[in-house]
Amino acid sequence: MRTRSYGIPDRGSVLYVETRGAGMATDDAERVSDHTRLSGDLLGVALPPAASRKLIAQIRGEFP
């Protein structure tokens, strides 16, 4: 799934969500705001890329 948020002059923000089978755009302020908060929360707890790679390699090493 891929998502993008766009600022449109005179319309506010528009959220575009694309999945394997379809895409959808919405300018519903509550949905756009919820997505923005969720994205920020996920970025806040994500590991930096190098640390992510290291963790993945470590976990891979635990399985034959």
Summary of the structure (lengths in Angstrom):
residues: 64
radius of gyration: 16.7
end to end distance: 29.9
largest distance: 56.3
contacts: 128
relative contact order: 0.13
helix: 47%
strand: 28%
